[in-house]
Amino acid sequence: MSDMAEILRISQELARHATARQTEIARNVANADTPGYRAKDLPPFAEVYHQPMEKTPRTPRAGHNAAPAQQAAAHLVLDSQTEPSPNGNTVSVETEMVKSAEVRQSHDMALAVYKNSLDLMRAAVGRR
């Protein structure tokens, strides 16, 4: 049963990471024409998930705990794969759209794993 809880937690964190990454991708696309804007991205989920948690968790508001994916959002990395345009902007809309498709796939996978895990737990309890 504890393995099932761990699977649920991992899938929840993957969905949060995908949401945070999609937010950065949308911000990059919105600033595609802004002179000097540097495209940003989050590190891959595998790197974020295996990082040790901070000793003092950050809380966005009193009484709320920050999740690891939200902590990863604070550690944005510059996207160095794209050559800057003449105005210094490093956003490639095509690259951002490919990333967006990858993020959507990760989010859908996380939700499918979460749903199927809940279905298995309901079946084990007999509430199906």
TIGUVO-596063 format. One record per residue (C-alpha): chain; residue number from 0; residue in one letter; z negated, x, y. Coordinates in nm, 4 decimals. Example, Ala and Ser with C-alpha at 12.3 -4.5 7.8 and 13.67 -1.06 7.14 Angstrom:
2
 kette  nr rest       up     east    north
     A   0    A  -0.7800   1.2300  -0.4500
     A   1    S  -0.7140   1.3670  -0.1060
END
This chain:
128
 kette  nr rest       up     east    north
     A   0    M   0.0000   0.0000   0.0000
     A   1    S  -0.0696   0.2884   0.2372
     A   2    D   0.2840   0.4137   0.1730
     A   3    M   0.4151   0.0787   0.2939
     A   4    A   0.2079   0.1049   0.6112
     A   5    E   0.3476   0.4536   0.6710
     A   6    I   0.7038   0.3249   0.6272
     A   7    L   0.6343   0.0475   0.8774
     A   8    R   0.4903   0.2966   1.1258
     A   9    I   0.7861   0.5351   1.0915
     A  10    S   1.0396   0.2561   1.1352
     A  11    Q   0.8515   0.1278   1.4392
     A  12    E   0.8524   0.4765   1.5949
     A  13    L   1.2244   0.5162   1.5188
     A  14    A   1.2960   0.1882   1.6975
     A  15    R   1.0880   0.2999   1.9972
     A  16    H   1.2663   0.6351   2.0076
     A  17    A   1.6047   0.4628   1.9921
     A  18    T   1.5021   0.2353   2.2786
     A  19    A   1.3867   0.5276   2.4931
     A  20    R   1.7045   0.7219   2.4170
     A  21    Q   1.9241   0.4211   2.4958
     A  22    T   1.7467   0.3939   2.8319
     A  23    E   1.8385   0.7545   2.9150
     A  24    I   2.1981   0.6998   2.8046
     A  25    A   2.2237   0.3939   3.0302
     A  26    R   2.0758   0.5943   3.3183
     A  27    N   2.3333   0.8691   3.2579
     A  28    V   2.6229   0.6209   3.2621
     A  29    A   2.4872   0.4567   3.5766
     A  30    N   2.4869   0.7963   3.7491
     A  31    A   2.8261   0.9080   3.6184
     A  32    D   2.9647   0.9331   3.9727
     A  33    T   2.6521   1.0723   4.1416
     A  34    P   2.7213   1.4238   4.2724
     A  35    G   2.4960   1.6864   4.1140
     A  36    Y   2.3436   1.4500   3.8561
     A  37    R   2.2493   1.6276   3.5334
     A  38    A   2.2804   1.4230   3.2143
     A  39    K   1.9567   1.3916   3.0180
     A  40    D   1.8816   1.3122   2.6572
     A  41    L   1.5832   1.2948   2.4251
     A  42    P   1.5339   1.5348   2.1375
     A  43    P   1.6300   1.3979   1.7936
     A  44    F   1.3761   1.1681   1.6279
     A  45    A   1.3052   1.4152   1.3480
     A  46    E   1.1884   1.6740   1.6009
     A  47    V   0.9798   1.4256   1.7977
     A  48    Y   0.8229   1.2682   1.4891
     A  49    H   0.7089   1.5977   1.3396
     A  50    Q   0.5621   1.7315   1.6643
     A  51    P   0.1857   1.7223   1.6767
     A  52    M   0.0439   1.4498   1.8960
     A  53    E  -0.0993   1.5563   2.2294
     A  54    K  -0.4743   1.6135   2.2293
     A  55    T  -0.5236   1.3719   2.5188
     A  56    P  -0.2982   1.0686   2.4785
     A  57    R  -0.1304   0.9474   2.7944
     A  58    T  -0.1769   0.5836   2.8766
     A  59    P   0.0719   0.3979   3.0954
     A  60    R  -0.1960   0.1430   3.1888
     A  61    A  -0.5643   0.1136   3.1167
     A  62    G  -0.6161  -0.0119   2.7625
     A  63    H  -0.2682   0.0783   2.6385
     A  64    N  -0.1944   0.3708   2.4119
     A  65    A   0.1252   0.5706   2.4550
     A  66    A   0.3377   0.5941   2.1419
     A  67    P   0.4964   0.9247   2.0313
     A  68    A   0.8411   0.8020   2.1385
     A  69    Q   0.7037   0.7262   2.4845
     A  70    Q   0.5521   1.0735   2.4949
     A  71    A   0.8939   1.2118   2.3997
     A  72    A   1.0438   1.0316   2.6976
     A  73    A   0.8358   1.2594   2.9164
     A  74    H   1.0029   1.5587   2.7494
     A  75    L   1.3642   1.4949   2.8416
     A  76    V   1.6046   1.7785   2.7820
     A  77    L   1.9091   1.8532   2.9903
     A  78    D   2.2339   1.7890   2.8101
     A  79    S   2.4060   2.1278   2.8138
     A  80    Q   2.7045   2.0263   2.5996
     A  81    T   2.9116   1.8983   2.8906
     A  82    E   3.0881   2.1165   3.1463
     A  83    P   2.9983   2.0137   3.5035
     A  84    S   3.2652   1.8406   3.7088
     A  85    P   3.3645   1.9815   4.0479
     A  86    N   3.0864   1.7772   4.2138
     A  87    G   2.8237   1.9204   3.9725
     A  88    N   2.7839   1.6051   3.7621
     A  89    T   2.7493   1.6695   3.3864
     A  90    V   2.7854   1.3099   3.2619
     A  91    S   3.0746   1.2437   3.0247
     A  92    V   3.1093   0.8688   2.9800
     A  93    E   3.2904   0.9186   2.6482
     A  94    T   3.0074   1.1332   2.5108
     A  95    E   2.7486   0.8832   2.6311
     A  96    M   2.9326   0.5980   2.4560
     A  97    V   2.9341   0.7937   2.1278
     A  98    K   2.5613   0.8584   2.1680
     A  99    S   2.5076   0.4902   2.2421
     A 100    A   2.6760   0.3932   1.9150
     A 101    E   2.4586   0.6424   1.7243
     A 102    V   2.1438   0.5067   1.8880
     A 103    R   2.2392   0.1493   1.8066
     A 104    Q   2.2874   0.2480   1.4435
     A 105    S   1.9440   0.4140   1.4367
     A 106    H   1.7821   0.1102   1.5956
     A 107    D   1.9500  -0.1287   1.3524
     A 108    M   1.8407   0.0886   1.0584
     A 109    A   1.4810   0.0948   1.1832
     A 110    L   1.4754  -0.2832   1.2182
     A 111    A   1.6289  -0.3332   0.8735
     A 112    V   1.3714  -0.1029   0.7110
     A 113    Y   1.0907  -0.2793   0.8981
     A 114    K   1.2126  -0.6259   0.7955
     A 115    N   1.2655  -0.5295   0.4311
     A 116    S   0.9228  -0.3649   0.4146
     A 117    L   0.7601  -0.6805   0.5484
     A 118    D   0.9536  -0.8873   0.2939
     A 119    L   0.8268  -0.6614   0.0131
     A 120    M   0.4703  -0.6950   0.1356
     A 121    R   0.5023  -1.0743   0.1538
     A 122    A   0.6445  -1.0823  -0.1986
     A 123    A   0.3567  -0.8670  -0.3257
     A 124    V   0.1036  -1.1023  -0.1668
     A 125    G   0.2898  -1.4055  -0.2993
     A 126    R   0.3908  -1.5611   0.0322
     A 127    R   0.7621  -1.5550  -0.0132
END
